[in-house]
Amino acid sequence: MQRYFLPPEQFHLDNQTVTIEGDDAHHLMRVMRADIGDKVICSNGLDREVLVRISQLDKGLVTAEIVEELPMNAESAVQVWIAQSLPKGDKMETIIQKGTEIGAARFLPFLSERTIVQYDAKKEAKRTERWQKIAKEAAEQAHRNRVPQVEAVYSWKQLLQQAKEADAAWICYEKEDGQQLKPAIQEALAAGKLGQGSKVVIAVGPEGGFTEQEIKQAEEAGFRSVSLGARILRTETAAMVGLTCLFYETGEMGG
């Protein structure tokens, strides 16, 4: 069943209806070919999700009656933040889309020493808006209860500050020949750091990886360097592998 995330003000409590506007209304009417009586799911992305029945179709506006309140139980217990050094091309879009489907709670794009992308502050707002839209569409497709937040691009120093806000922070390093991700997750579980509401950062470098100096700085800031295995992964693959491993070990995927 189709799902839409709507601003809270589009939920009308007095008469138990919701209004679907803009791109969502266009998608519902023109792409999904919805008709009177069809049902969809609407969520405010915070604390309310409802099954609704379409009662009126106007140009650019859909009105629907609330049929049933639905439980919000599709989110993971652990909030995982994907910190991704800006990759080339449209790879960031793939990372956000697939990371959202898997269950990431937040995306932190950042600049590091080997970032190849030419950062343009003037284009930042437009690009972040596009990334947020991709996260919304992926969350709807995956039947998430919430849309992950895509932050504006961080500097390296700003990213290091995030370790202080998290219960666990890991930085993926292809030259790491010590700690593997799995035992790092198991240690965090044993220490009670991966319970309900816990926050975890997984940091991934750009195409050229992190420098040794960056790894040292990250570890001093509270990150722990980990390996994702013997094979070298592309930057757009590493975050998805790390996220999946974490959710498997914490039981989100039946592990």
N, C-alpha and C positions, 0 to 999 in steps of 0.2 A: 504494500500500500504506500502511495506517495506521501512524503513527509515534508513539511515546511517549517522553517524557523521564522517566527514573526516577532516584531518589537512588542513589548508588553502592552503598549497602548492600543494595539489592534485586538486585544481580548476585551470584550465588553461584558463585564460581570452582571450588570443590571438586567440585561435581556438575554444573557447566555448565548451570545453570538460572537463570531470573530469576522474580521474583514481581511481579505488577502488582496494586496495591492502590488503595483509596479511589476518588476520582473517575475515575481512569483505568480501573480495573476495571469500574466502573459503565458508563462510556462504551463499553467494549469489549463487555460482555455485553448491555446493554440497548439501546444506540443502534446499535452495529455488528452486533449479533446474532451475535457470533463463536461458533464451535463448535470442538470438539476437532479438531486437525489444521490449523486455519487458521494462517497466518503473519502476523506483524507485525514491525515494526522497533522496537528499543528502544535508547536512547542514554542514557549517564550525563551527557551535556552537557559532558564534559571531554575524554576521550581514548579512549572506547570506544563503538562502535556495532555492534549485532549483529542478525542476522535470527533470529527465534525461531519455534518451532512450539508452539502451545498444546497442553498435555498434560493439564491438569486445570482444571475450572471449579467453583469453590465460591462460596458466597454472599460477595460482597465481596472475593474473592481469585482471581486467575488465575495458574496456574503454567505456564511455558513452557520448552521445551528450546532451548538455543542451537544453531542449525544452521550459522551462518556468521558470521565476523567481516567487517565491512564497512569500507571506507575512509571516512575523514572528510575529504571534499574539497569540501563545499558552502559553506564560508565564504569571504568575500572576503579578499584579501591585506591591504587597508587596513581598520583598525578605525575605524568612523565613529561618533562620539558625537553624538546629536541633543540639543541643549540647547534646550528649549522653555519659553518663558514660559507660565505656566498660562493656558489659554484657557477660555472659558465652556462650560457644559454638558458634554456627553460628548465634546467634540472631542479631548481628550487620549487617550481610548481609541482613537479612529480613528487618531491619529498613531502611537501605539504599535503598533497592529495592522498598519497598512500599512507603517510604517517597518521593522517586523520582517520582513515578507514581502519587502521590497526588499533588506534586508541590514544594517540598523543593528546595531551591536554593543552600544550602551549608550544609555540615555535619562536625561537630566538635567533634570527639571522645575525651574523656578526662578521666583522672584518678581522683577518689575521695576516701575518707577515707574507704568506704565500698566496693570498687571495688574488686571483687573476682579474676578476671583474673590476671594471672602472666604476667606482662608486660615484653616483651623481645625486647629491642631496636634493636638487630641484625636482628630480623624478621620483624621489622616495615615497611621497604620499600616494601618488598614483599607483606605484608598484605594490605598496603595502595593501592598498585597497583591493587590488586584483588578487593578491595572495589570500586576503581575508575572504573574498568571494569564493575562491577555490575551496577553502576550508569549509565554508558553509555548505556548498554543493556536495562535497564529499561526506560531510556529517549527515546530511539528509539521505544520501544514497546508502550510507552504512547504518542508518537508523540510530544514530547517536542521540543522546539527550541534550548534549551541549555542543556548541561550536568552539573548537580550540581558538585561543587568541593568538594572532600573528603579530608579533611586536615589530616596531620600527628597528632598523638596523643598529646593532650595538657596536661599540668600539671593543677592542680586546680587553681593556681595563674594565669596562662596564660588564662584560661577560664574566670576568673573574669574580665580580661582586655577587653574582648569582649563586655561587657555591655556598655563600654564607646564609642564603635563604632556603637552601635545600637540606633535606635529611641525608641525602647521599648525592655525590657528584662524581661522574666518571668521564674521562676523556679518552677517546679511542686513539690508540697510537700503534701504527703498524710495526714499529721496531720494538715494541714491548715484548720481552721474552720472559717475563715473570708472571704477573697476575693475569689470569684469564677472566673473562666476564662472568662465566658461570659461578666459580667459587666466590667472586666478589659479590654477586647477588646473594648467594647462600649465606655469606658472612653478614651481610646487611639484614637479611631475614632473621638470622639468629640474634642479632643485636636489637631487633625490634624497630628497625628503621624503615620497614616497608609495609606498615600497617595502613588501616583506613585513613585516607587524607594525607599520607606521606607524600613528600615532593622529591622528585629525582631529576637530576640534569644528566643528559647524555650529550657530550660535545663531540662533534665530528669536524675534522679539518677539511680544507679545500683539496683540489686535485693533487697538489704537491705535498699534502700532509702538513703536519705541524713541525716547527723547528724544535731542536732540543732545548733551546732557551724557553720557548713557549711552554713546553711540557714542564720544565722546572718551575716556571712562574705559576702554572696552573696547580701543580702539586703544593706549592707554598700557599696558594689561596684556598686549598681544601679539596681540590679535585684529586681523584685517584686514577692513574693511567691504567688502562686495561687493553687486552688484545681480543680481537674477535675471531681468532683462529690463525691457522698457518697460511691461509690464502689472503692476498691483498685485494680488498674490496674497493669498488668505485665509491666516490664520496656519496653519490645518491643511493647506494645500496647499504652503506654502513649503518645509517640511522635506523633503517627498517629492520635490519638484522638485530641490532642491539635492542630495539623496542620489542620485537617479537620474542627474543630470548628472555627479556625481563618479564613479560606477561606470561610466558609459559612457566617460568620458575615460580611465579607468584600465584599460579593457579587460574589466571584469567583465560587460558586456552586449554584447560584440562590437565595442566602439568601437576 
